Amino acid sequence: MQPVKRKILLNPGPATTTDSVKFAQVVPDICPREEEFGKVMKDVTERITKFAGDPEKYTTVLFGGSGTAAVEAIISSAVGKGKLFIINNGAYGKRMCEIAEVYGLEMEEFKSPSDQPVNMEKLEAAIDRSAGEITHLAVVHCETSTGLLNDIKAIGQVCRQRRTKLIVDAMSSFGAVPVDMKEMNISFLAASSNKNLQGMAGAAFVIAENTALVELNSIKPRNYYLSLFDQYSFFMESGQMRFTPPVQTIYALEQAIKELEDEGISNRYKRYSGMWEKLISGLEELGLTHQVSKENHSRIVTAIIEPECPAYSFQEMHAFFRKKDITVYPGKTGEENTFRIANIGDLNEKDIENFLILLKSYFRVIGCQS
Ligand SMILES: Cc1ncc(COP(=O)(O)O)c(C=O)c1O
């Protein structure tokens, strides 16, 4: 097949993919109820589980949908009569609070600054003075709105001491930032096919402890399509998803998983980190600063403070880069005016160098220089 025109996606997913992942979607038509396709899904889920834990103790449950479907499936399925405690230090923590509210869950929001690590003493104090039994705690791993990386191991330890189940939205960290569910004490983790896995959009998944999945059977259902227990038990019994799977996305995911296995998670993170180092030093040369300090940074996505320059407009900058097959991304926090650059996907340091050269020339042309 002819190579596909390469586009440089600097948005935090869907990410730039390899041609081999793109072409993996071009397969003979198949009814997804065939045993043959069931085997593909089983293989895909088992290999995803291995990226985060022992497949004897953890299981990946697939859903057709964007990443939010996996987060919503966990929140709406996992919490029984107890209380859900949510750490909100960015747009995706806030989204989990909104989901919990929609489902009428008993919930407590713990707000923490979007550019600082969570203060563990304050967190523990808030948990301990909370009225009612906190059965679950939810947190985002890499806050994609800022790039802040939350310390899941430390938060997992707080949960372990209190027998609280930990829910992690690992959407923008999974596949790059190493995750060990046992060591981090994570019961439920949400992620999707199209970020660091470098697959196509359309498949969301939950990786969960088998014991926690089985316990869901005793919770009165609040959802239908997103029922984590039903999706899990149906797949265990039949080797099928309950509803139509995103067939071609799953074939692409199978190839993307192979490519991640070949590269290895630590090497992928090393590659991303190398691009990030380049990005940060280039931004510094241009006099630009970013929201989250280096020590607390995910090295995945960076919220860059917009220059105070009358000629600067994100929309115009976006259009300038789009003409050069590069996509830059707007900011999300609302606290500071930022734009975002993600260094994920099938990219390399040369792509970042090229982006920085263009950014410098763009700022020069619009008369915006420090
Ligand atoms: C941390 C996090 N959670 C959830 C989502 C939502 O994923 P989606 O847009 O695929 O629904 C995103 C998307 O960027 C994310 O970064």
The ligand as an ORCA input file, in Angstrom:
! r2SCAN-3c Opt
* xyz 0 1
  C      -7.103     12.304     31.424
  C      -8.201     12.180     30.413
  N      -9.356     11.634     30.781
  C     -10.381     11.488     29.926
  C     -10.273     11.912     28.622
  C     -11.427     11.781     27.706
  O     -11.155     10.996     26.621
  P     -12.096     11.093     25.330
  O     -11.979     12.483     24.801
  O     -11.481     10.054     24.436
  O     -13.467     10.763     25.759
  C      -9.091     12.506     28.189
  C      -8.942     13.008     26.817
  O      -8.049     13.746     26.470
  C      -8.020     12.641     29.107
  O      -6.871     13.190     28.740
*
